[in-house]
Amino acid sequence: MIPSSPDMSAPSLHPPQQQVQQLNTPELISQEVGTVPTPLSFKTGMTGAGLLGVIFQVCDSMGVSDVQIRSDLPVYIETHRGMECLAHLGVLSGADVFEIYKELLNNRESASHGFSESESVESRADRKIKEAVDTFKVNRVDDFSCNGIFIVATGKTSGRLRIQVHLSASGLGITCRILNDRIPELDDLGIDPDIAEMLRLAVQRNAGLCLVTGPTGSGKSTSLAAIIDWLRRNHSKHIVTVEDPVEYQYSKDMDDPHVPGQKIMAPSIVTQQEVGRDVASYRQGLKDVLRKAPHVILLGEIRDREAMETCMEAAQTGHLVLSTLHTTGAVKTIGRILEMYPREYHPAVLSRLSETLIFIHSQGLLSGVEGRVLTYEFLQNNTDAVSSAIGSYDDGARALEDAIKLAGNVAWDDKLTSLYEEGKISNETFENTRMHREDNEYV
């Protein structure tokens, strides 16, 4: 059971509280005694907001991508150097982690539009927090996004957060992915200029299916956001997104290209829908998306056959569709799609893909010599050879593997080799990440 108040605890989530340091002050900013500053740390009696303030004050300017918060453990963060333990802050009890969970929920609800709600923001937030906690007791997991954390010491606010709350052996745990509020340009992501230009040209098509794939934490959402943001600023479209949760938020305006310092309305309108807030379920969002008269549809993730069918149907009926899959490489992406269907459906699915697929951009983030490095594979379906290789995939993947080597495409291992030869990744990273290990050139 999850405690109903900060003073209550439950054995399953909250083992006996352990603190590295016990101080009777709720302040989150380091205080000076004479000329010696008091080390920043968790203090007894801190609220969820205070605890988050400490964590994010430490994370400020460190290039943190993920924050791992666990009951009865120190906080861990992930930077381009890998995982780091913030042991000097102290250990959070299960009750502390629960307070952080409620504060993150409060942060989410305070930014909600509150349509049809007559109560105050505070009252609505309290009710929504209780409902979320009750649901968590049943589902044992909660995924959502919320606004960034305000850092009192610096007066700054972190990027938006993607949150997963879960249970593990130690009890209640929270993973925070820190998102960049500024949507980067495609050229700033580490994508070669010629491939970035191909992506821009591809999303100017009136219809078709564009897939950005990769494992969790590979930057898929950021790449998609960069594509959509460029499109909304440069073309007149109605773009509809269905996301669970919404990660990047698109502004309604943009910099005036002719008058520096001025803002103008963007030529595109973006309708962003978050599951649980704007649509009852992901399935409902998929069902309704075509009724909004969109030109471009972004589905946060293709999770099952129903989502795949929605994507292909929309692409075949005059819409440009962008979505993601948790696969690495174009060949494995086609294979993953086929796994959603019975064997007898494969020829028809491959035929539809050969007609509607525009590109597969599969990427990963690596620990590089001087920070994180983006690697990727890019396959565009712009020749008869590629289209034929997709259509005949069931007869063997070799033809598609050969098609990736055609001009204009980028094979995964070729990009890795380029990064290795440029000194951006180590030999160990190269060996651990390459796809075709039978090639021993760099062993």
Secondary structure per residue as TSV (DSSP state, phi and psi in degrees):
chain	resnum	aa	ss	phi	psi
A	1	M	-	360.0	147.4
A	2	I	-	-95.1	136.6
A	3	P	-	-62.9	144.2
A	4	S	S	-83.6	-10.7
A	5	S	S	-149.9	163.2
A	6	P	T	-60.6	-20.2
A	7	D	T	-88.4	-9.0
A	8	M	-	-104.7	148.8
A	9	S	-	-136.7	160.2
A	10	A	-	-132.5	140.4
A	11	P	T	-57.5	-36.1
A	12	S	T	-69.3	-26.0
A	13	L	T	-113.0	-26.6
A	14	H	-	-128.5	82.8
A	15	P	-	-63.9	170.3
A	16	P	S	-52.4	136.4
A	17	Q	-	-65.8	135.1
A	18	Q	-	-124.0	133.0
A	19	Q	-	-130.6	134.0
A	20	V	S	-70.8	-34.3
A	21	Q	-	-139.6	132.8
A	22	Q	-	-114.3	110.7
A	23	L	-	-130.4	141.4
A	24	N	S	-94.0	57.0
A	25	T	-	-144.6	137.1
A	26	P	-	-88.5	2.8
A	27	E	-	-68.4	143.4
A	28	L	-	-104.4	-9.7
A	29	I	S	-96.2	138.8
A	30	S	-	-57.5	134.1
A	31	Q	-	-111.5	148.4
A	32	E	E	-98.2	135.0
A	33	V	E	-111.9	103.3
A	34	G	T	69.2	-116.6
A	35	T	T	-113.1	4.1
A	36	V	E	-102.6	114.4
A	37	P	E	-71.9	142.8
A	38	T	-	-77.1	127.9
A	39	P	-	-59.0	140.5
A	40	L	-	-66.3	130.1
A	41	S	-	-162.2	167.4
A	42	F	-	-70.7	142.8
A	43	K	-	-119.5	148.4
A	44	T	T	-58.4	136.2
A	45	G	T	85.5	4.1
A	46	M	-	-64.9	144.3
A	47	T	-	-78.8	170.9
A	48	G	H	-59.1	-39.0
A	49	A	H	-63.5	-41.0
A	50	G	H	-65.4	-43.3
A	51	L	H	-63.1	-43.4
A	52	L	H	-64.0	-36.5
A	53	G	H	-61.1	-41.3
A	54	V	H	-62.9	-49.7
A	55	I	H	-58.6	-47.9
A	56	F	H	-78.5	-21.2
A	57	Q	H	-66.2	-41.4
A	58	V	H	-66.8	-38.3
A	59	C	H	-72.7	-20.9
A	60	D	T	-55.8	129.1
A	61	S	T	69.4	12.9
A	62	M	T	-99.9	-1.2
A	63	G	T	68.3	38.8
A	64	V	-	-79.3	133.0
A	65	S	-	-102.3	-34.1
A	66	D	E	-137.9	143.7
A	67	V	E	-120.8	125.2
A	68	Q	E	-108.9	115.7
A	69	I	E	-115.2	123.4
A	70	R	E	-133.2	147.9
A	71	S	T	-62.8	133.4
A	72	D	T	60.7	29.3
A	73	L	B	-136.9	156.4
A	74	P	-	-67.3	163.8
A	75	V	-	-77.6	138.0
A	76	Y	E	-113.5	145.9
A	77	I	E	-127.0	156.5
A	78	E	E	-118.1	126.0
A	79	T	E	-123.0	-173.2
A	80	H	T	-65.3	-14.9
A	81	R	T	-86.1	-7.6
A	82	G	E	110.0	-158.0
A	83	M	E	-78.5	137.6
A	84	E	E	-132.3	140.4
A	85	C	E	-98.0	127.8
A	86	L	-	-94.1	58.3
A	87	A	G	-62.9	-27.4
A	88	H	G	-67.5	-16.9
A	89	L	G	-76.4	-26.5
A	90	G	-	113.1	-173.0
A	91	V	-	-114.1	134.9
A	92	L	B	-91.1	130.6
A	93	S	-	-77.3	170.3
A	94	G	H	-59.9	-38.2
A	95	A	H	-65.2	-37.7
A	96	D	H	-62.6	-44.8
A	97	V	H	-63.8	-36.8
A	98	F	H	-65.0	-38.4
A	99	E	H	-64.2	-38.0
A	100	I	H	-65.1	-41.8
A	101	Y	H	-57.7	-47.7
A	102	K	H	-65.0	-36.2
A	103	E	H	-68.1	-37.5
A	104	L	H	-65.6	-39.1
A	105	L	H	-63.7	-40.6
A	106	N	H	-62.3	-39.6
A	107	N	H	-63.6	-38.4
A	108	R	H	-66.0	-47.2
A	109	E	H	-71.1	-31.3
A	110	S	H	-66.3	-21.4
A	111	A	T	-98.6	0.1
A	112	S	S	-74.9	153.0
A	113	H	-	-72.9	-22.4
A	114	G	-	63.7	30.0
A	115	F	T	-58.3	136.8
A	116	S	T	69.3	6.4
A	117	E	-	-95.2	124.2
A	118	S	-	-92.2	-17.0
A	119	E	S	-78.8	169.5
A	120	S	-	-69.0	163.6
A	121	V	H	-58.6	-43.0
A	122	E	H	-64.1	-44.9
A	123	S	H	-65.8	-41.9
A	124	R	H	-63.8	-41.3
A	125	A	H	-61.4	-43.6
A	126	D	H	-60.5	-43.4
A	127	R	H	-67.0	-43.2
A	128	K	H	-66.0	-36.2
A	129	I	H	-63.4	-44.7
A	130	K	H	-62.1	-42.1
A	131	E	H	-63.8	-41.5
A	132	A	H	-64.5	-42.0
A	133	V	H	-65.5	-41.3
A	134	D	H	-61.7	-40.7
A	135	T	H	-66.4	-38.4
A	136	F	H	-63.1	-36.2
A	137	K	H	-59.0	-30.0
A	138	V	H	-88.1	-49.1
A	139	N	H	-84.0	-22.0
A	140	R	S	64.3	16.1
A	141	V	E	-156.9	148.7
A	142	D	E	-145.9	123.1
A	143	D	E	-116.9	130.2
A	144	F	E	-162.7	171.9
A	145	S	E	-122.9	159.3
A	146	C	E	-153.5	169.8
A	147	N	-	-67.2	165.3
A	148	G	-	-68.5	170.4
A	149	I	-	-94.4	128.3
A	150	F	E	-75.9	130.3
A	151	I	E	-104.7	108.1
A	152	V	T	-59.7	-42.3
A	153	A	T	-63.7	-32.5
A	154	T	T	-108.9	-14.1
A	155	G	T	73.5	11.9
A	156	K	E	-104.6	165.4
A	157	T	E	-122.2	135.5
A	158	S	-	-68.3	172.1
A	159	G	-	-66.8	165.4
A	160	R	-	-56.7	157.9
A	161	L	E	-119.6	140.0
A	162	R	E	-106.4	124.0
A	163	I	E	-115.8	138.0
A	164	Q	E	-127.3	125.3
A	165	V	E	-106.6	135.3
A	166	H	E	-153.4	175.6
A	167	L	E	-113.9	146.7
A	168	S	E	-146.8	-169.9
A	169	A	T	-58.7	-33.4
A	170	S	T	-83.5	-11.9
A	171	G	E	121.5	-139.7
A	172	L	E	-73.6	135.0
A	173	G	E	-137.1	154.8
A	174	I	E	-137.1	131.4
A	175	T	E	-111.9	124.8
A	176	C	E	-112.9	116.3
A	177	R	E	-93.6	122.1
A	178	I	E	-89.2	121.4
A	179	L	-	-99.2	150.9
A	180	N	-	-84.5	121.1
A	181	D	S	-65.1	-28.2
A	182	R	S	-86.0	119.2
A	183	I	-	-75.6	121.0
A	184	P	-	-74.0	161.3
A	185	E	-	-76.3	151.9
A	186	L	G	-56.4	-38.9
A	187	D	G	-68.1	-16.1
A	188	D	G	-92.0	-2.8
A	189	L	T	-87.7	-10.8
A	190	G	T	99.5	9.7
A	191	I	-	-86.9	131.4
A	192	D	-	-57.1	144.2
A	193	P	H	-54.9	-38.7
A	194	D	H	-68.9	-36.1
A	195	I	H	-71.1	-39.4
A	196	A	H	-59.1	-40.0
A	197	E	H	-67.5	-37.9
A	198	M	H	-63.2	-38.4
A	199	L	H	-63.6	-41.3
A	200	R	H	-64.3	-43.7
A	201	L	H	-64.0	-38.8
A	202	A	H	-63.0	-42.0
A	203	V	T	-81.5	3.5
A	204	Q	T	-89.4	-5.3
A	205	R	S	-65.8	151.6
A	206	N	S	-76.7	-26.5
A	207	A	S	-154.4	154.1
A	208	G	E	140.5	175.8
A	209	L	E	-117.5	125.4
A	210	C	E	-118.5	124.9
A	211	L	E	-117.4	129.2
A	212	V	E	-112.5	118.7
A	213	T	E	-123.6	166.4
A	214	G	-	151.4	165.7
A	215	P	S	-71.2	170.8
A	216	T	T	-58.0	134.7
A	217	G	T	84.5	12.8
A	218	S	S	-92.4	0.1
A	219	G	S	87.5	18.7
A	220	K	H	-58.3	-47.0
A	221	S	H	-62.6	-37.4
A	222	T	H	-67.7	-42.7
A	223	S	H	-63.7	-44.2
A	224	L	H	-62.5	-41.5
A	225	A	H	-62.7	-39.5
A	226	A	H	-64.1	-39.7
A	227	I	H	-65.4	-49.0
A	228	I	H	-63.7	-41.6
A	229	D	H	-64.6	-40.3
A	230	W	H	-62.8	-42.5
A	231	L	H	-64.2	-43.4
A	232	R	H	-68.2	-26.0
A	233	R	H	-86.2	-17.0
A	234	N	H	-119.7	-9.0
A	235	H	S	-142.4	154.0
A	236	S	-	-90.6	103.0
A	237	K	-	-139.6	159.5
A	238	H	E	-105.2	112.7
A	239	I	E	-107.1	123.6
A	240	V	E	-114.9	130.1
A	241	T	E	-118.0	143.5
A	242	V	E	-123.4	112.1
A	243	E	E	-131.9	150.0
A	244	D	S	-141.1	85.3
A	245	P	S	-98.0	177.2
A	246	V	-	-67.2	129.7
A	247	E	-	-105.0	-66.1
A	248	Y	S	-93.2	138.1
A	249	Q	-	-106.5	130.9
A	250	Y	-	-93.1	130.7
A	251	S	-	-72.2	156.3
A	252	K	S	-82.5	-18.2
A	253	D	E	-117.2	-174.1
A	254	M	E	-160.0	165.1
A	255	D	E	-66.8	136.3
A	256	D	-	-71.1	117.4
A	257	P	S	-66.9	-14.9
A	258	H	S	-105.5	-20.4
A	259	V	S	-127.6	99.5
A	260	P	T	-56.5	136.5
A	261	G	T	86.2	-5.5
A	262	Q	-	-103.0	151.6
A	263	K	E	-111.6	145.3
A	264	I	E	-133.3	161.5
A	265	M	E	-68.8	139.1
A	266	A	-	-69.9	149.4
A	267	P	S	-68.3	-22.2
A	268	S	S	-102.1	152.3
A	269	I	E	-108.8	134.2
A	270	V	E	-114.2	122.0
A	271	T	E	-102.6	105.0
A	272	Q	E	-100.1	127.0
A	273	Q	E	-121.3	130.1
A	274	E	E	-107.0	132.3
A	275	V	B	-63.4	133.1
A	276	G	T	92.6	-26.1
A	277	R	T	-104.8	-48.2
A	278	D	T	-109.0	-25.7
A	279	V	B	-131.1	147.7
A	280	A	S	-65.9	-34.6
A	281	S	-	-154.4	164.5
A	282	Y	H	-62.1	-39.0
A	283	R	H	-61.8	-41.3
A	284	Q	H	-65.3	-40.3
A	285	G	H	-61.3	-41.1
A	286	L	H	-63.8	-41.6
A	287	K	H	-64.0	-38.4
A	288	D	H	-92.3	-13.0
A	289	V	G	-61.3	-37.1
A	290	L	G	-71.3	-16.6
A	291	R	G	-83.5	-1.6
A	292	K	G	-95.2	9.6
A	293	A	-	54.0	53.3
A	294	P	-	-84.2	154.9
A	295	H	S	-94.2	-36.8
A	296	V	E	-127.6	135.4
A	297	I	E	-122.7	130.0
A	298	L	E	-114.9	116.0
A	299	L	E	-103.8	124.3
A	300	G	S	-54.4	-33.8
A	301	E	-	-163.3	138.9
A	302	I	-	-88.3	105.0
A	303	R	-	-96.1	-26.8
A	304	D	S	-156.9	-175.9
A	305	R	H	-62.6	-37.6
A	306	E	H	-61.5	-44.0
A	307	A	H	-65.4	-39.3
A	308	M	H	-64.0	-41.9
A	309	E	H	-62.2	-41.7
A	310	T	H	-60.8	-43.4
A	311	C	H	-62.1	-48.8
A	312	M	H	-68.7	-38.3
A	313	E	H	-62.3	-45.5
A	314	A	H	-63.2	-41.5
A	315	A	H	-65.0	-32.5
A	316	Q	H	-80.9	-14.7
A	317	T	T	-110.2	25.2
A	318	G	T	94.7	26.4
A	319	H	-	-122.7	147.7
A	320	L	E	-90.4	125.3
A	321	V	E	-119.5	132.4
A	322	L	E	-122.6	137.6
A	323	S	E	-159.2	-178.9
A	324	T	E	-128.8	157.0
A	325	L	E	-138.2	150.5
A	326	H	S	-89.0	67.9
A	327	T	-	-134.1	159.4
A	328	T	S	-117.8	116.9
A	329	G	S	95.1	149.9
A	330	A	H	-66.3	-40.9
A	331	V	H	-62.3	-46.0
A	332	K	H	-67.3	-28.3
A	333	T	H	-65.6	-46.5
A	334	I	H	-61.5	-41.5
A	335	G	H	-62.2	-40.3
A	336	R	H	-65.0	-38.7
A	337	I	H	-63.3	-42.9
A	338	L	H	-65.2	-29.8
A	339	E	H	-62.5	-18.9
A	340	M	T	-78.6	-11.4
A	341	Y	S	-122.0	150.0
A	342	P	-	-61.8	155.0
A	343	R	G	-54.5	-39.1
A	344	E	G	-67.8	-15.6
A	345	Y	G	-89.2	-11.3
A	346	H	H	-57.9	-46.6
A	347	P	H	-57.7	-41.9
A	348	A	H	-68.1	-40.3
A	349	V	H	-64.4	-44.4
A	350	L	H	-65.4	-36.9
A	351	S	H	-62.4	-44.0
A	352	R	H	-65.6	-40.5
A	353	L	H	-65.2	-39.8
A	354	S	H	-62.7	-26.2
A	355	E	H	-89.9	-35.5
A	356	T	H	-101.2	-26.7
A	357	L	E	-66.2	129.8
A	358	I	E	-98.2	-50.2
A	359	F	E	-156.3	159.5
A	360	I	E	-121.9	119.0
A	361	H	E	-113.3	106.9
A	362	S	E	-108.7	127.7
A	363	Q	E	-135.8	165.6
A	364	G	E	-150.6	152.9
A	365	L	E	-106.7	126.0
A	366	L	E	-112.3	153.8
A	367	S	E	-79.3	107.4
A	368	G	E	-93.0	179.0
A	369	V	T	-64.4	-36.5
A	370	E	T	-124.1	35.1
A	371	G	E	125.2	-174.4
A	372	R	E	-70.7	144.7
A	373	V	E	-129.7	134.8
A	374	L	E	-88.3	129.9
A	375	T	E	-122.0	159.7
A	376	Y	E	-163.5	166.8
A	377	E	E	-124.9	138.1
A	378	F	E	-130.1	123.7
A	379	L	E	-126.2	120.1
A	380	Q	E	-108.4	138.3
A	381	N	-	-92.8	73.3
A	382	N	-	-124.1	10.7
A	383	T	S	-135.3	160.8
A	384	D	H	-63.0	-32.7
A	385	A	H	-63.8	-43.2
A	386	V	H	-68.5	-47.1
A	387	S	H	-58.8	-42.5
A	388	S	H	-66.5	-38.3
A	389	A	H	-65.4	-36.6
A	390	I	H	-67.9	-45.8
A	391	G	H	-63.7	-29.6
A	392	S	T	-104.3	21.0
A	393	Y	G	-57.1	-36.1
A	394	D	G	-63.4	-21.1
A	395	D	G	-84.2	-5.1
A	396	G	-	141.4	145.3
A	397	A	S	-87.3	-5.0
A	398	R	H	-60.3	-40.0
A	399	A	H	-62.8	-37.6
A	400	L	H	-71.4	-37.9
A	401	E	H	-61.2	-39.8
A	402	D	H	-68.3	-35.9
A	403	A	H	-65.4	-31.6
A	404	I	H	-63.6	-24.1
A	405	K	T	-84.3	-2.7
A	406	L	S	-70.9	159.3
A	407	A	T	-57.5	136.8
A	408	G	T	96.8	-16.3
A	409	N	-	-103.3	165.4
A	410	V	B	-132.6	117.6
A	411	A	-	-80.0	146.4
A	412	W	H	-53.8	-51.2
A	413	D	H	-69.1	-30.0
A	414	D	H	-67.1	-40.0
A	415	K	H	-67.0	-41.8
A	416	L	H	-59.3	-44.0
A	417	T	H	-60.4	-42.0
A	418	S	H	-61.1	-44.2
A	419	L	H	-63.8	-39.0
A	420	Y	H	-66.7	-44.8
A	421	E	H	-67.9	-26.6
A	422	E	T	-82.5	-2.5
A	423	G	T	77.4	18.4
A	424	K	S	-87.4	-22.9
A	425	I	S	-131.4	156.3
A	426	S	-	-81.5	166.0
A	427	N	H	-61.8	-36.4
A	428	E	H	-63.1	-44.5
A	429	T	H	-63.5	-41.4
A	430	F	H	-59.4	-48.0
A	431	E	H	-65.4	-37.8
A	432	N	H	-77.6	-14.3
A	433	T	H	-112.9	-20.1
A	434	R	-	-66.7	154.0
A	435	M	S	-90.0	-39.6
A	436	H	-	-106.5	92.6
A	437	R	T	-77.8	-7.1
A	438	E	T	-73.7	-15.2
A	439	D	-	-81.8	109.5
A	440	N	-	-102.7	22.0
A	441	E	T	-58.5	-36.8
A	442	Y	T	-108.7	14.5
A	443	V	-	-68.8	360.0
